[in-house]
Amino acid sequence: MDFELIKTDTSSGARAGMLTTAHGQIETPIFMPVGTVGSVKAVTQEQLKNEIQAQIILGNTYHLFLRPGTDIIEQAGGLHKFNGWNGPILTDSGGYQVFSLAANRKLTEEGAVFQSHIDGSKHSFTPENVIDTQRSIGADVIMAFDECPPHPSEYAYAKKSMELTHRWLARCIKRMSETEPKYGYEQTLFPIVQGSTYKDLRKISSEFIASVDCDGNAIGGLSVGEPEEMMYEMCALCCENLPQNKPRYLMGVGTPWNILENISLGVDMFDCVMPTRNGRNGMLFTSNGVINIKNKKWATDFSSIDNGLACHTSQYYTKAYLRHLFAAGEILGMQIASIHNLAFYLHLVKQARNHILQGDFLQWKKEMIPVLQQRL
């Protein structure tokens, strides 16, 4: 993997770069649609590529490990061949899901023992077998196994959790060095900064993560319930202490305005289920603000969903028709809303990149955020 930092905005920390992987190049800043079980919900791979213009998607180790299982994915030749997506893929290590979804989980120095949320079967994750699983899945970017502490966390717990994550990271790095990719292309490990909302812990963790000198770095444990301003403060602190010449990935964030604010702090990569999850529930993010398409006011609005996007779906279908689909319980409504929201997110980060390159990002961001936040 290679990362070229093309330009940094002089009035903020915003960066435009180019990330090169075995499955293609990624223009940063970038938003990555979440394909938890190898599928971005309600969206085909063709739509991801052509309408949404996604450059990289996510898979999740916990979910893919449980179903369909690595044996089937290996027989297919890796996740790229299994799901038909030929662009870059990043896999989350599954740590967050183990601690948030699994029943009767038990955390030890060795790893985590948990019961499947699907059928109650018992499994264990260790830094070593999580690396092995992600090797089998075939992701271009592999995440280190970590513990994501809940918010709020007591200082002592957050510190203990962070130190465990650091020890697990050392084992992840060792396992990566001992093993080879299964499908003939390079795979890259990203470690994860933790430390909850404590400044000293975030600084310690950022400096430790920087010291192991991986090809990219992630910031975890944010957008888990803390106030937005606290998230920005912690993210800024992490970016100050992570290498300038390597990509920074803020995990699980967030709203369009969250993304713009964190781009201005120096983040390059984002993912979140919000565009698809909220879309399936009738909430649309648009160039003019947030729409609840289920509201009666849209019943006779025959304008396009968002004419400001190049996305065919956003321009072709009207708000009135989309509202009708939701009122009638039609699956097509959820699909249209999901495609639109993802297309909007990708459009937004592309705009951000263009303004970074033009040198007027900060002014554009200040003008955009109030527009994006307004409820229509």
KAMOBEL-V792795 format. One line per field, one symbol per residue. ss: DSSP state (H for helix, E for strand, C for the rest). phi: phi as a letter, one per 20 degrees, with the letter a starting at -180 (. if undefined). burial: + if it has 24 or more other C-alpha atoms within 12 Angstrom, else -. Layout:
BEGIN
ss = ???
phi = ???
burial = ???
END
This chain:
BEGIN
ss = CEEEEEEECCCCCCEEEEEEECCEEEEECEEEEECCCCCCCCCCHHHHHHCCCCCEEEEEHHHHHHCCCHHHHHHHCCHHHHHCCCCEEEEECCHHHHHHCCEEEEECCCEEEEECCCCCCEEEEEHHHHHHHHHHHCCCEEECCCCCCCCCCCHHHHHHHHHHHHHHHHHHHHHHHHCCCCCCCCCEEEEEECCCCCHHHHHHHHHHHHHCCCCEEEECCCCCCCCHHHHHHHHHHHHHHCCCCCEEEECCCCCHHHHHHHHHHCCCEEECCHHHHHHHCCEEEECCEEEECCCHHHCCCCCECCCCCCCHHHHHCEHHHHHHHHHCCCHHHHHHHHHHHHHHHHHHHHHHHHHHHHCCHHHHHHHHHHHHHCEC
phi = .ccdeebdffebefcdbcddcfdpecedfcddgedgdnbfgmcefffgfeefmfdbcdccfgffffaenfgfffffnofgffdneeefcddffngffgeddfelfcdcgfrcdbdgfecnfebcdcgffffgffgffnffddeffcdeffdecfgfffffffffgfffggfffffffecdfecncfcdedfcfcplddgffffgfffffffemefacdddmdldpfggffgfffffffffdegfecfddeemcrfgfgffffffeoedccbaegfeffffdnedecfdpedeffffgefceeefgafedffggfefeefffffgfffemeggfffgfffgffffffffffggffffffncgfffffffgfffefee
burial = +++++++++--++++++++++++-+++++++++++++++++++++-+++-++++++++++++++++-+++--++---++++++-+++++++++++++++--+--+-+---++++++------++++++++++++++++++++++++++++-------++++++++++++++++-++----+++--++++++++++++++-++++++++++-+++++++++++++-----++++++++++-++++++++++++++++++++++++++++++++++++++++++++++++++++++---+-----+++--+++++++-++++++++++-----++++++++++++++++++++++++++---++-++--++--+----
END
